[in-house]
Amino acid sequence: MKDLVEVIAKALVDNPDAVQVNEVEGERSVIVELKVAPEDMGKVIGKQGRIAKAIRTVIKAAATKEEKKVVVEILP
């Protein structure tokens, strides 16, 4: 999941070197934390959160294969 979020985020932002993805794994769930440069925050979130919602949807679809619950958090 971490790699997938990283690839998607790096494709969206102007400063791909600043993208950081951290994965915190629990028993049945995984939290994926995404950090980008402050000037790229709008590109990752999108208007009314549409891009962030799309990222979460793609990750959720990929997570169903592994039968885990995945939460994507975009951190400032």
PDB file with SEQRES, HELIX, SHEET and CRYST1 records, atoms N, CA, C and O in Angstrom:
SEQRES   1 A   76  MET LYS ASP LEU VAL GLU VAL ILE ALA LYS ALA LEU VAL          
SEQRES   2 A   76  ASP ASN PRO ASP ALA VAL GLN VAL ASN GLU VAL GLU GLY          
SEQRES   3 A   76  GLU ARG SER VAL ILE VAL GLU LEU LYS VAL ALA PRO GLU          
SEQRES   4 A   76  ASP MET GLY LYS VAL ILE GLY LYS GLN GLY ARG ILE ALA          
SEQRES   5 A   76  LYS ALA ILE ARG THR VAL ILE LYS ALA ALA ALA THR LYS          
SEQRES   6 A   76  GLU GLU LYS LYS VAL VAL VAL GLU ILE LEU PRO                  
HELIX    1 AA1 LYS A    2  LEU A   12  1                                  11    
HELIX    2 AA2 PRO A   16  ALA A   18  5                                   3    
HELIX    3 AA3 PRO A   38  ASP A   40  5                                   3    
HELIX    4 AA4 MET A   41  ILE A   45  1                                   5    
HELIX    5 AA5 LYS A   47  GLY A   49  5                                   3    
HELIX    6 AA6 ARG A   50  GLU A   66  1                                  17    
SHEET    1 AA1 3 GLN A  20  GLU A  25  0                                        
SHEET    2 AA1 3 SER A  29  LYS A  35 -1                                        
SHEET    3 AA1 3 LYS A  69  LEU A  75  1                                        
CRYST1    1.000    1.000    1.000  90.00  90.00  90.00 P 1           1          
ATOM      1  N   MET A   1       0.822  -1.194   0.000  1.00  0.00           N  
ATOM      2  CA  MET A   1       0.000   0.000   0.000  1.00  0.00           C  
ATOM      3  C   MET A   1       0.869   1.262   0.000  1.00  0.00           C  
ATOM      4  O   MET A   1       0.561   2.248  -0.669  1.00  0.00           O  
ATOM      5  N   LYS A   2       1.949   1.205   0.759  1.00  0.00           N  
ATOM      6  CA  LYS A   2       2.830   2.360   0.874  1.00  0.00           C  
ATOM      7  C   LYS A   2       3.370   2.764  -0.501  1.00  0.00           C  
ATOM      8  O   LYS A   2       3.400   3.946  -0.843  1.00  0.00           O  
ATOM      9  N   ASP A   3       3.789   1.782  -1.271  1.00  0.00           N  
ATOM     10  CA  ASP A   3       4.360   2.067  -2.585  1.00  0.00           C  
ATOM     11  C   ASP A   3       3.323   2.667  -3.533  1.00  0.00           C  
ATOM     12  O   ASP A   3       3.629   3.580  -4.300  1.00  0.00           O  
ATOM     13  N   LEU A   4       2.106   2.152  -3.475  1.00  0.00           N  
ATOM     14  CA  LEU A   4       1.043   2.643  -4.339  1.00  0.00           C  
ATOM     15  C   LEU A   4       0.714   4.104  -4.031  1.00  0.00           C  
ATOM     16  O   LEU A   4       0.565   4.912  -4.949  1.00  0.00           O  
ATOM     17  N   VAL A   5       0.600   4.444  -2.760  1.00  0.00           N  
ATOM     18  CA  VAL A   5       0.332   5.833  -2.362  1.00  0.00           C  
ATOM     19  C   VAL A   5       1.470   6.735  -2.812  1.00  0.00           C  
ATOM     20  O   VAL A   5       1.239   7.846  -3.288  1.00  0.00           O  
ATOM     21  N   GLU A   6       2.692   6.257  -2.662  1.00  0.00           N  
ATOM     22  CA  GLU A   6       3.858   7.060  -3.041  1.00  0.00           C  
ATOM     23  C   GLU A   6       3.885   7.339  -4.541  1.00  0.00           C  
ATOM     24  O   GLU A   6       4.183   8.459  -4.956  1.00  0.00           O  
ATOM     25  N   VAL A   7       3.580   6.339  -5.349  1.00  0.00           N  
ATOM     26  CA  VAL A   7       3.577   6.518  -6.809  1.00  0.00           C  
ATOM     27  C   VAL A   7       2.500   7.516  -7.225  1.00  0.00           C  
ATOM     28  O   VAL A   7       2.745   8.394  -8.052  1.00  0.00           O  
ATOM     29  N   ILE A   8       1.314   7.378  -6.650  1.00  0.00           N  
ATOM     30  CA  ILE A   8       0.217   8.296  -6.982  1.00  0.00           C  
ATOM     31  C   ILE A   8       0.561   9.724  -6.568  1.00  0.00           C  
ATOM     32  O   ILE A   8       0.367  10.658  -7.345  1.00  0.00           O  
ATOM     33  N   ALA A   9       1.070   9.899  -5.350  1.00  0.00           N  
ATOM     34  CA  ALA A   9       1.382  11.238  -4.842  1.00  0.00           C  
ATOM     35  C   ALA A   9       2.496  11.893  -5.656  1.00  0.00           C  
ATOM     36  O   ALA A   9       2.405  13.076  -5.985  1.00  0.00           O  
ATOM     37  N   LYS A  10       3.537  11.145  -5.982  1.00  0.00           N  
ATOM     38  CA  LYS A  10       4.652  11.717  -6.737  1.00  0.00           C  
ATOM     39  C   LYS A  10       4.217  12.140  -8.135  1.00  0.00           C  
ATOM     40  O   LYS A  10       4.783  13.074  -8.703  1.00  0.00           O  
ATOM     41  N   ALA A  11       3.217  11.460  -8.695  1.00  0.00           N  
ATOM     42  CA  ALA A  11       2.714  11.839 -10.021  1.00  0.00           C  
ATOM     43  C   ALA A  11       1.913  13.143  -9.975  1.00  0.00           C  
ATOM     44  O   ALA A  11       1.806  13.841 -10.983  1.00  0.00           O  
ATOM     45  N   LEU A  12       1.356  13.468  -8.821  1.00  0.00           N  
ATOM     46  CA  LEU A  12       0.495  14.648  -8.697  1.00  0.00           C  
ATOM     47  C   LEU A  12       1.236  15.938  -8.366  1.00  0.00           C  
ATOM     48  O   LEU A  12       0.812  17.013  -8.790  1.00  0.00           O  
ATOM     49  N   VAL A  13       2.328  15.854  -7.623  1.00  0.00           N  
ATOM     50  CA  VAL A  13       2.970  17.049  -7.058  1.00  0.00           C  
ATOM     51  C   VAL A  13       4.071  17.617  -7.954  1.00  0.00           C  
ATOM     52  O   VAL A  13       4.565  16.945  -8.859  1.00  0.00           O  
ATOM     53  N   ASP A  14       4.445  18.873  -7.679  1.00  0.00           N  
ATOM     54  CA  ASP A  14       5.543  19.524  -8.395  1.00  0.00           C  
ATOM     55  C   ASP A  14       6.899  19.168  -7.794  1.00  0.00           C  
ATOM     56  O   ASP A  14       7.919  19.208  -8.483  1.00  0.00           O  
ATOM     57  N   ASN A  15       6.909  18.818  -6.499  1.00  0.00           N  
ATOM     58  CA  ASN A  15       8.153  18.507  -5.796  1.00  0.00           C  
ATOM     59  C   ASN A  15       8.108  17.059  -5.293  1.00  0.00           C  
ATOM     60  O   ASN A  15       7.850  16.826  -4.112  1.00  0.00           O  
ATOM     61  N   PRO A  16       8.358  16.084  -6.181  1.00  0.00           N  
ATOM     62  CA  PRO A  16       8.234  14.677  -5.777  1.00  0.00           C  
ATOM     63  C   PRO A  16       9.258  14.225  -4.724  1.00  0.00           C  
ATOM     64  O   PRO A  16       9.047  13.215  -4.053  1.00  0.00           O  
ATOM     65  N   ASP A  17      10.354  14.961  -4.580  1.00  0.00           N  
ATOM     66  CA  ASP A  17      11.358  14.589  -3.580  1.00  0.00           C  
ATOM     67  C   ASP A  17      10.858  14.818  -2.157  1.00  0.00           C  
ATOM     68  O   ASP A  17      11.363  14.200  -1.219  1.00  0.00           O  
ATOM     69  N   ALA A  18       9.878  15.693  -1.987  1.00  0.00           N  
ATOM     70  CA  ALA A  18       9.357  16.016  -0.659  1.00  0.00           C  
ATOM     71  C   ALA A  18       8.259  15.052  -0.197  1.00  0.00           C  
ATOM     72  O   ALA A  18       7.773  15.165   0.929  1.00  0.00           O  
ATOM     73  N   VAL A  19       7.872  14.117  -1.046  1.00  0.00           N  
ATOM     74  CA  VAL A  19       6.804  13.173  -0.688  1.00  0.00           C  
ATOM     75  C   VAL A  19       7.349  12.151   0.295  1.00  0.00           C  
ATOM     76  O   VAL A  19       8.369  11.509   0.042  1.00  0.00           O  
ATOM     77  N   GLN A  20       6.652  12.007   1.431  1.00  0.00           N  
ATOM     78  CA  GLN A  20       7.017  11.012   2.439  1.00  0.00           C  
ATOM     79  C   GLN A  20       5.790  10.173   2.758  1.00  0.00           C  
ATOM     80  O   GLN A  20       4.709  10.706   3.010  1.00  0.00           O  
ATOM     81  N   VAL A  21       5.967   8.860   2.743  1.00  0.00           N  
ATOM     82  CA  VAL A  21       4.862   7.958   3.056  1.00  0.00           C  
ATOM     83  C   VAL A  21       5.304   7.053   4.198  1.00  0.00           C  
ATOM     84  O   VAL A  21       6.362   6.427   4.141  1.00  0.00           O  
ATOM     85  N   ASN A  22       4.476   6.996   5.235  1.00  0.00           N  
ATOM     86  CA  ASN A  22       4.767   6.168   6.395  1.00  0.00           C  
ATOM     87  C   ASN A  22       3.596   5.202   6.587  1.00  0.00           C  
ATOM     88  O   ASN A  22       2.435   5.585   6.445  1.00  0.00           O  
ATOM     89  N   GLU A  23       3.910   3.959   6.908  1.00  0.00           N  
ATOM     90  CA  GLU A  23       2.872   2.951   7.077  1.00  0.00           C  
ATOM     91  C   GLU A  23       2.889   2.427   8.507  1.00  0.00           C  
ATOM     92  O   GLU A  23       3.913   1.938   8.985  1.00  0.00           O  
ATOM     93  N   VAL A  24       1.748   2.531   9.186  1.00  0.00           N  
ATOM     94  CA  VAL A  24       1.610   2.022  10.549  1.00  0.00           C  
ATOM     95  C   VAL A  24       0.648   0.841  10.475  1.00  0.00           C  
ATOM     96  O   VAL A  24      -0.524   1.001  10.134  1.00  0.00           O  
ATOM     97  N   GLU A  25       1.156  -0.344  10.799  1.00  0.00           N  
ATOM     98  CA  GLU A  25       0.364  -1.545  10.615  1.00  0.00           C  
ATOM     99  C   GLU A  25      -0.171  -2.068  11.941  1.00  0.00           C  
ATOM    100  O   GLU A  25       0.559  -2.186  12.925  1.00  0.00           O  
ATOM    101  N   GLY A  26      -1.456  -2.376  11.943  1.00  0.00           N  
ATOM    102  CA  GLY A  26      -2.101  -2.990  13.097  1.00  0.00           C  
ATOM    103  C   GLY A  26      -2.471  -4.424  12.780  1.00  0.00           C  
ATOM    104  O   GLY A  26      -1.980  -4.991  11.804  1.00  0.00           O  
ATOM    105  N   GLU A  27      -3.337  -5.021  13.599  1.00  0.00           N  
ATOM    106  CA  GLU A  27      -3.727  -6.409  13.367  1.00  0.00           C  
ATOM    107  C   GLU A  27      -4.506  -6.573  12.069  1.00  0.00           C  
ATOM    108  O   GLU A  27      -4.138  -7.374  11.210  1.00  0.00           O  
ATOM    109  N   ARG A  28      -5.593  -5.802  11.932  1.00  0.00           N  
ATOM    110  CA  ARG A  28      -6.429  -5.938  10.750  1.00  0.00           C  
ATOM    111  C   ARG A  28      -6.548  -4.646   9.951  1.00  0.00           C  
ATOM    112  O   ARG A  28      -7.297  -4.580   8.977  1.00  0.00           O  
ATOM    113  N   SER A  29      -5.811  -3.626  10.362  1.00  0.00           N  
ATOM    114  CA  SER A  29      -5.886  -2.360   9.642  1.00  0.00           C  
ATOM    115  C   SER A  29      -4.494  -1.765   9.441  1.00  0.00           C  
ATOM    116  O   SER A  29      -3.547  -2.088  10.159  1.00  0.00           O  
ATOM    117  N   VAL A  30      -4.401  -0.897   8.453  1.00  0.00           N  
ATOM    118  CA  VAL A  30      -3.146  -0.233   8.125  1.00  0.00           C  
ATOM    119  C   VAL A  30      -3.447   1.259   7.973  1.00  0.00           C  
ATOM    120  O   VAL A  30      -4.412   1.639   7.309  1.00  0.00           O  
ATOM    121  N   ILE A  31      -2.620   2.095   8.588  1.00  0.00           N  
ATOM    122  CA  ILE A  31      -2.745   3.540   8.413  1.00  0.00           C  
ATOM    123  C   ILE A  31      -1.572   3.993   7.551  1.00  0.00           C  
ATOM    124  O   ILE A  31      -0.410   3.763   7.886  1.00  0.00           O  
ATOM    125  N   VAL A  32      -1.894   4.635   6.446  1.00  0.00           N  
ATOM    126  CA  VAL A  32      -0.870   5.152   5.549  1.00  0.00           C  
ATOM    127  C   VAL A  32      -0.871   6.674   5.694  1.00  0.00           C  
ATOM    128  O   VAL A  32      -1.864   7.337   5.397  1.00  0.00           O  
ATOM    129  N   GLU A  33       0.250   7.211   6.152  1.00  0.00           N  
ATOM    130  CA  GLU A  33       0.376   8.654   6.362  1.00  0.00           C  
ATOM    131  C   GLU A  33       1.146   9.254   5.190  1.00  0.00           C  
ATOM    132  O   GLU A  33       2.235   8.793   4.846  1.00  0.00           O  
ATOM    133  N   LEU A  34       0.572  10.278   4.588  1.00  0.00           N  
ATOM    134  CA  LEU A  34       1.177  10.928   3.429  1.00  0.00           C  
ATOM    135  C   LEU A  34       1.536  12.364   3.783  1.00  0.00           C  
ATOM    136  O   LEU A  34       0.691  13.134   4.241  1.00  0.00           O  
ATOM    137  N   LYS A  35       2.800  12.715   3.564  1.00  0.00           N  
ATOM    138  CA  LYS A  35       3.258  14.092   3.777  1.00  0.00           C  
ATOM    139  C   LYS A  35       3.810  14.609   2.458  1.00  0.00           C  
ATOM    140  O   LYS A  35       4.582  13.929   1.782  1.00  0.00           O  
ATOM    141  N   VAL A  36       3.399  15.834   2.100  1.00  0.00           N  
ATOM    142  CA  VAL A  36       3.934  16.479   0.901  1.00  0.00           C  
ATOM    143  C   VAL A  36       4.375  17.894   1.274  1.00  0.00           C  
ATOM    144  O   VAL A  36       4.095  18.375   2.371  1.00  0.00           O  
ATOM    145  N   ALA A  37       5.063  18.544   0.352  1.00  0.00           N  
ATOM    146  CA  ALA A  37       5.484  19.929   0.590  1.00  0.00           C  
ATOM    147  C   ALA A  37       4.241  20.804   0.739  1.00  0.00           C  
ATOM    148  O   ALA A  37       3.220  20.537   0.106  1.00  0.00           O  
ATOM    149  N   PRO A  38       4.316  21.849   1.573  1.00  0.00           N  
ATOM    150  CA  PRO A  38       3.145  22.715   1.805  1.00  0.00           C  
ATOM    151  C   PRO A  38       2.536  23.289   0.525  1.00  0.00           C  
ATOM    152  O   PRO A  38       1.318  23.432   0.424  1.00  0.00           O  
ATOM    153  N   GLU A  39       3.382  23.615  -0.447  1.00  0.00           N  
ATOM    154  CA  GLU A  39       2.854  24.194  -1.690  1.00  0.00           C  
ATOM    155  C   GLU A  39       2.152  23.150  -2.573  1.00  0.00           C  
ATOM    156  O   GLU A  39       1.412  23.513  -3.488  1.00  0.00           O  
ATOM    157  N   ASP A  40       2.378  21.871  -2.307  1.00  0.00           N  
ATOM    158  CA  ASP A  40       1.739  20.794  -3.073  1.00  0.00           C  
ATOM    159  C   ASP A  40       0.501  20.228  -2.385  1.00  0.00           C  
ATOM    160  O   ASP A  40      -0.155  19.340  -2.931  1.00  0.00           O  
ATOM    161  N   MET A  41       0.176  20.725  -1.208  1.00  0.00           N  
ATOM    162  CA  MET A  41      -0.958  20.194  -0.446  1.00  0.00           C  
ATOM    163  C   MET A  41      -2.264  20.282  -1.233  1.00  0.00           C  
ATOM    164  O   MET A  41      -3.065  19.347  -1.225  1.00  0.00           O  
ATOM    165  N   GLY A  42      -2.472  21.400  -1.907  1.00  0.00           N  
ATOM    166  CA  GLY A  42      -3.696  21.583  -2.682  1.00  0.00           C  
ATOM    167  C   GLY A  42      -3.817  20.611  -3.836  1.00  0.00           C  
ATOM    168  O   GLY A  42      -4.921  20.194  -4.187  1.00  0.00           O  
ATOM    169  N   LYS A  43      -2.688  20.246  -4.428  1.00  0.00           N  
ATOM    170  CA  LYS A  43      -2.702  19.299  -5.543  1.00  0.00           C  
ATOM    171  C   LYS A  43      -3.084  17.897  -5.091  1.00  0.00           C  
ATOM    172  O   LYS A  43      -3.702  17.148  -5.848  1.00  0.00           O  
ATOM    173  N   VAL A  44      -2.725  17.541  -3.880  1.00  0.00           N  
ATOM    174  CA  VAL A  44      -3.026  16.208  -3.362  1.00  0.00           C  
ATOM    175  C   VAL A  44      -4.464  16.137  -2.843  1.00  0.00           C  
ATOM    176  O   VAL A  44      -5.119  15.100  -2.953  1.00  0.00           O  
ATOM    177  N   ILE A  45      -4.945  17.237  -2.282  1.00  0.00           N  
ATOM    178  CA  ILE A  45      -6.302  17.238  -1.743  1.00  0.00           C  
ATOM    179  C   ILE A  45      -7.329  17.509  -2.850  1.00  0.00           C  
ATOM    180  O   ILE A  45      -8.360  16.839  -2.906  1.00  0.00           O  
ATOM    181  N   GLY A  46      -7.065  18.462  -3.713  1.00  0.00           N  
ATOM    182  CA  GLY A  46      -7.979  18.777  -4.799  1.00  0.00           C  
ATOM    183  C   GLY A  46      -9.143  19.638  -4.351  1.00  0.00           C  
ATOM    184  O   GLY A  46      -9.321  19.899  -3.161  1.00  0.00           O  
ATOM    185  N   LYS A  47      -9.932  20.074  -5.318  1.00  0.00           N  
ATOM    186  CA  LYS A  47     -11.106  20.899  -5.001  1.00  0.00           C  
ATOM    187  C   LYS A  47     -12.126  20.060  -4.262  1.00  0.00           C  
ATOM    188  O   LYS A  47     -12.520  18.986  -4.716  1.00  0.00           O  
ATOM    189  N   GLN A  48     -12.541  20.564  -3.129  1.00  0.00           N  
ATOM    190  CA  GLN A  48     -13.510  19.898  -2.254  1.00  0.00           C  
ATOM    191  C   GLN A  48     -13.079  18.474  -1.896  1.00  0.00           C  
ATOM    192  O   GLN A  48     -13.919  17.616  -1.623  1.00  0.00           O  
ATOM    193  N   GLY A  49     -11.768  18.227  -1.898  1.00  0.00           N  
ATOM    194  CA  GLY A  49     -11.247  16.925  -1.473  1.00  0.00           C  
ATOM    195  C   GLY A  49     -11.433  15.806  -2.474  1.00  0.00           C  
ATOM    196  O   GLY A  49     -11.347  14.633  -2.110  1.00  0.00           O  
ATOM    197  N   ARG A  50     -11.685  16.140  -3.717  1.00  0.00           N  
ATOM    198  CA  ARG A  50     -11.970  15.104  -4.722  1.00  0.00           C  
ATOM    199  C   ARG A  50     -10.773  14.193  -4.992  1.00  0.00           C  
ATOM    200  O   ARG A  50     -10.932  12.976  -5.093  1.00  0.00           O  
ATOM    201  N   ILE A  51      -9.586  14.769  -5.109  1.00  0.00           N  
ATOM    202  CA  ILE A  51      -8.410  13.946  -5.399  1.00  0.00           C  
ATOM    203  C   ILE A  51      -8.071  13.066  -4.200  1.00  0.00           C  
ATOM    204  O   ILE A  51      -7.729  11.895  -4.365  1.00  0.00           O  
ATOM    205  N   ALA A  52      -8.162  13.624  -2.998  1.00  0.00           N  
ATOM    206  CA  ALA A  52      -7.903  12.831  -1.793  1.00  0.00           C  
ATOM    207  C   ALA A  52      -8.895  11.667  -1.705  1.00  0.00           C  
ATOM    208  O   ALA A  52      -8.517  10.554  -1.341  1.00  0.00           O  
ATOM    209  N   LYS A  53     -10.138  11.920  -2.033  1.00  0.00           N  
ATOM    210  CA  LYS A  53     -11.152  10.867  -2.002  1.00  0.00           C  
ATOM    211  C   LYS A  53     -10.852   9.794  -3.046  1.00  0.00           C  
ATOM    212  O   LYS A  53     -11.033   8.603  -2.793  1.00  0.00           O  
ATOM    213  N   ALA A  54     -10.393  10.226  -4.217  1.00  0.00           N  
ATOM    214  CA  ALA A  54     -10.042   9.275  -5.272  1.00  0.00           C  
ATOM    215  C   ALA A  54      -8.854   8.405  -4.860  1.00  0.00           C  
ATOM    216  O   ALA A  54      -8.845   7.201  -5.114  1.00  0.00           O  
ATOM    217  N   ILE A  55      -7.856   9.018  -4.226  1.00  0.00           N  
ATOM    218  CA  ILE A  55      -6.699   8.247  -3.742  1.00  0.00           C  
ATOM    219  C   ILE A  55      -7.164   7.201  -2.729  1.00  0.00           C  
ATOM    220  O   ILE A  55      -6.753   6.042  -2.788  1.00  0.00           O  
ATOM    221  N   ARG A  56      -8.020   7.619  -1.804  1.00  0.00           N  
ATOM    222  CA  ARG A  56      -8.529   6.690  -0.782  1.00  0.00           C  
ATOM    223  C   ARG A  56      -9.324   5.555  -1.416  1.00  0.00           C  
ATOM    224  O   ARG A  56      -9.239   4.414  -0.962  1.00  0.00           O  
ATOM    225  N   THR A  57     -10.095   5.854  -2.458  1.00  0.00           N  
ATOM    226  CA  THR A  57     -10.888   4.828  -3.138  1.00  0.00           C  
ATOM    227  C   THR A  57      -9.988   3.798  -3.807  1.00  0.00           C  
ATOM    228  O   THR A  57     -10.236   2.597  -3.698  1.00  0.00           O  
ATOM    229  N   VAL A  58      -8.950   4.253  -4.495  1.00  0.00           N  
ATOM    230  CA  VAL A  58      -8.018   3.335  -5.166  1.00  0.00           C  
ATOM    231  C   VAL A  58      -7.312   2.450  -4.143  1.00  0.00           C  
ATOM    232  O   VAL A  58      -7.172   1.245  -4.354  1.00  0.00           O  
ATOM    233  N   ILE A  59      -6.867   3.047  -3.034  1.00  0.00           N  
ATOM    234  CA  ILE A  59      -6.158   2.287  -2.008  1.00  0.00           C  
ATOM    235  C   ILE A  59      -7.099   1.270  -1.355  1.00  0.00           C  
ATOM    236  O   ILE A  59      -6.703   0.137  -1.079  1.00  0.00           O  
ATOM    237  N   LYS A  60      -8.336   1.680  -1.112  1.00  0.00           N  
ATOM    238  CA  LYS A  60      -9.318   0.770  -0.514  1.00  0.00           C  
ATOM    239  C   LYS A  60      -9.587  -0.421  -1.425  1.00  0.00           C  
ATOM    240  O   LYS A  60      -9.725  -1.552  -0.959  1.00  0.00           O  
ATOM    241  N   ALA A  61      -9.661  -0.157  -2.730  1.00  0.00           N  
ATOM    242  CA  ALA A  61      -9.890  -1.229  -3.698  1.00  0.00           C  
ATOM    243  C   ALA A  61      -8.708  -2.205  -3.709  1.00  0.00           C  
ATOM    244  O   ALA A  61      -8.900  -3.418  -3.791  1.00  0.00           O  
ATOM    245  N   ALA A  62      -7.502  -1.675  -3.628  1.00  0.00           N  
ATOM    246  CA  ALA A  62      -6.314  -2.533  -3.604  1.00  0.00           C  
ATOM    247  C   ALA A  62      -6.229  -3.314  -2.296  1.00  0.00           C  
ATOM    248  O   ALA A  62      -5.702  -4.426  -2.270  1.00  0.00           O  
ATOM    249  N   ALA A  63      -6.743  -2.739  -1.217  1.00  0.00           N  
ATOM    250  CA  ALA A  63      -6.662  -3.381   0.097  1.00  0.00           C  
ATOM    251  C   ALA A  63      -7.635  -4.548   0.229  1.00  0.00           C  
ATOM    252  O   ALA A  63      -7.422  -5.436   1.055  1.00  0.00           O  
ATOM    253  N   THR A  64      -8.691  -4.558  -0.566  1.00  0.00           N  
ATOM    254  CA  THR A  64      -9.655  -5.659  -0.457  1.00  0.00           C  
ATOM    255  C   THR A  64      -9.017  -6.993  -0.834  1.00  0.00           C  
ATOM    256  O   THR A  64      -9.440  -8.042  -0.348  1.00  0.00           O  
ATOM    257  N   LYS A  65      -8.011  -6.960  -1.692  1.00  0.00           N  
ATOM    258  CA  LYS A  65      -7.287  -8.191  -2.040  1.00  0.00           C  
ATOM    259  C   LYS A  65      -6.615  -8.795  -0.810  1.00  0.00           C  
ATOM    260  O   LYS A  65      -6.598 -10.013  -0.634  1.00  0.00           O  
ATOM    261  N   GLU A  66      -6.067  -7.935   0.028  1.00  0.00           N  
ATOM    262  CA  GLU A  66      -5.339  -8.389   1.214  1.00  0.00           C  
ATOM    263  C   GLU A  66      -6.243  -8.531   2.436  1.00  0.00           C  
ATOM    264  O   GLU A  66      -5.786  -8.909   3.515  1.00  0.00           O  
ATOM    265  N   GLU A  67      -7.524  -8.224   2.258  1.00  0.00           N  
ATOM    266  CA  GLU A  67      -8.514  -8.313   3.334  1.00  0.00           C  
ATOM    267  C   GLU A  67      -8.107  -7.507   4.566  1.00  0.00           C  
ATOM    268  O   GLU A  67      -8.210  -7.977   5.699  1.00  0.00           O  
ATOM    269  N   LYS A  68      -7.645  -6.288   4.318  1.00  0.00           N  
ATOM    270  CA  LYS A  68      -7.277  -5.376   5.397  1.00  0.00           C  
ATOM    271  C   LYS A  68      -7.989  -4.060   5.193  1.00  0.00           C  
ATOM    272  O   LYS A  68      -8.352  -3.701   4.073  1.00  0.00           O  
ATOM    273  N   LYS A  69      -8.184  -3.350   6.275  1.00  0.00           N  
ATOM    274  CA  LYS A  69      -8.764  -2.014   6.197  1.00  0.00           C  
ATOM    275  C   LYS A  69      -7.613  -1.022   6.144  1.00  0.00           C  
ATOM    276  O   LYS A  69      -6.725  -1.046   6.996  1.00  0.00           O  
ATOM    277  N   VAL A  70      -7.630  -0.158   5.150  1.00  0.00           N  
ATOM    278  CA  VAL A  70      -6.552   0.813   4.972  1.00  0.00           C  
ATOM    279  C   VAL A  70      -7.124   2.219   5.090  1.00  0.00           C  
ATOM    280  O   VAL A  70      -8.123   2.550   4.452  1.00  0.00           O  
ATOM    281  N   VAL A  71      -6.480   3.043   5.913  1.00  0.00           N  
ATOM    282  CA  VAL A  71      -6.870   4.432   6.095  1.00  0.00           C  
ATOM    283  C   VAL A  71      -5.724   5.305   5.583  1.00  0.00           C  
ATOM    284  O   VAL A  71      -4.578   5.138   6.001  1.00  0.00           O  
ATOM    285  N   VAL A  72      -6.033   6.232   4.679  1.00  0.00           N  
ATOM    286  CA  VAL A  72      -5.019   7.144   4.153  1.00  0.00           C  
ATOM    287  C   VAL A  72      -5.213   8.494   4.830  1.00  0.00           C  
ATOM    288  O   VAL A  72      -6.279   9.102   4.732  1.00  0.00           O  
ATOM    289  N   GLU A  73      -4.175   8.955   5.515  1.00  0.00           N  
ATOM    290  CA  GLU A  73      -4.208  10.257   6.183  1.00  0.00           C  
ATOM    291  C   GLU A  73      -3.214  11.184   5.476  1.00  0.00           C  
ATOM    292  O   GLU A  73      -2.064  10.816   5.238  1.00  0.00           O  
ATOM    293  N   ILE A  74      -3.678  12.386   5.149  1.00  0.00           N  
ATOM    294  CA  ILE A  74      -2.803  13.379   4.536  1.00  0.00           C  
ATOM    295  C   ILE A  74      -2.414  14.366   5.638  1.00  0.00           C  
ATOM    296  O   ILE A  74      -3.254  15.106   6.151  1.00  0.00           O  
ATOM    297  N   LEU A  75      -1.148  14.363   5.987  1.00  0.00           N  
ATOM    298  CA  LEU A  75      -0.652  15.188   7.095  1.00  0.00           C  
ATOM    299  C   LEU A  75      -0.047  16.486   6.585  1.00  0.00           C  
ATOM    300  O   LEU A  75       0.537  16.516   5.501  1.00  0.00           O  
ATOM    301  N   PRO A  76      -0.182  17.563   7.359  1.00  0.00           N  
ATOM    302  CA  PRO A  76       0.402  18.857   6.945  1.00  0.00           C  
ATOM    303  C   PRO A  76       1.919  18.869   7.080  1.00  0.00           C  
ATOM    304  O   PRO A  76       2.558  19.876   6.775  1.00  0.00           O  
TER     305      PRO A  76                                                      
END                                                                             
